[in-house]
Amino acid sequence: MTDGGDIAELSIELDIVVRSITTYRITSYKRSRMLILYFLFFSVWLYSNYRRYKFTPSTFLLGIYWLSSLAAQFLLYGYKTYSESRIELSAIIFHIICLFLFLYPLIRFGNENIIKFRLPSLKYIKIFSWFIIALSVIAIIVAAYKVKFVFSFSDLTEARRLHNAGELYDRNNGDFFDYIANIGPHLALFALFMSFYVFAFYPRSKKLFILLFISSFSIVLGNLAILGRDGIIRWFLFFFFVYSYFKRYLLRKTKRLIRFLFILVGLPIILIFFKITDVRFTGRDEGLFYYLIDYTGQSFIYFSYNFNRFIEGTSGGRMNFPILFPSSERAQMGHLNDIYMADYNLNTFSTFVGSFYFDMGLTKTLFLAISFFLFFLLFFKRRKTYSFTKLIVFLILYEVVLLGVFYYMFSSPTVINTFILLICIAVFIVFNEKYFHKNSKKRKGMMISTYN
């Protein structure tokens, strides 16, 4: 059961949903303007969280969804590439309710201070960190070779075409190192988080900080190997999230150093991002700015597009959670328009809720949202301190919903197994530290009794 304070806070957050919708209904009844409900909802929630907690990881998360909802307004009403008639009020209300149910437990937990966590000693922090570093360095080495190969093409458009056709690399030559290279990028957030933690609380461990920081770029290089931009965007999102978590614990001198490192590595990455974007969209009807807005805001438009067409779902969960269906054939996730009938492109963004909806339909998605809300509301129940295991679970879920502003990216069994392994290591560390701590107390007690 939650205490009175939790219930009061939940009622405040629920009021945000109601106020967002009622405010809109008072000001406008035009069907074509219904998309603004998203913007109103996230504006009120973002303002409420910032006023109460200032700039926290939760404020940052809400800010990302707010920015996406704002981009959706420009995209729908500023350009003529999307049909306003396909925007459904029922789809928007359902979407907002599900987003609230998924986000609220994490928003509440993300406002907590890092000092409330019972984090392991430096000995165990190093064990956890070296596990991340080892896998990430292998991933970086493998990806660096592929990046060199890709950028050797005189025409990068041709390299991207070969990737889309599955012909850029020989898939039959995959080995152990290629498998490890697929794991490394999924540890980027944890590498960056642990680097900041070490820098903030163990400033003498500079080598560990540097290695962890370098390890976080496995996601950038891994994506550049296929001329993708996602890895760059994810790294920037991870950086701002981690910085929002630790900024209050960093000295002014340390903050200046981190900003310098960010500029030093950020500017070249941004230039590469625009280079790839320019290559991929040269010759199309709209300009570069349109495709940046489209990338940021299409999620809230396409959810309405899919709402009535896929109300029963397509795969019953096998598309996003294949690990739960080991005996079934995995649902196809390639060129969806070759499988399902639609007069628009289905390989688009619709948020992680949209991914669940396309896969499972209305009833199962709502059930999943309610179950997630109730379980993690209890799992992350407020306490004086929290375990290292809960922090790792929070980071995993936070990554899902942060990147989920685009779509659900974690259906691969390799990713799921990696996250399970991280949780198991965290549990092992917590258990061992408690066990050895108790034993050391007993040994001390025995020594004192013998001396007496």
Secondary structure, 3 states (H helix, E strand, C coil): CCCHHHHHHHHHHHHHHHHHHHHHHHHCCCHHHCCHHHHHHHHHHHHHHHHHHCCCHHHHHHHHHHHHHHHHHHHHHHCCCCCHHHCCHHHHHHHHHHHHHHHHHHHHHHCCCHHHEECCCHHHHHHHHHHHHHHHHHHHHHHHHHHHHHCCCCCHHHHHHHHHCCCCCCHHHCCHHHHHHHHHHHHHHHHHHHHHHHHHHCCCCHHHHHHHHHHCCHHHHHHHCCCCCHHHHHHHHHHHHHHHHHHHHCCHHHHHHHHHHHHHHHHHHHHHHHHHHHHHHCCCCCCHHHHHHHHHHCHHHHHHHHHCCCCCCCCCCCCCCHHHCCCCCCCCCCCHHHCCCCCCCCCCCCHHHHHHHHHHHHHHHHHHHHHHHHHHHHHCCCCCCEEHHHHHHHHHHHHHHHHCCCCCCCCCHHHHHHHHHHHHHHHHHHHHHHHHHHHHHHHHHHHHHHHC
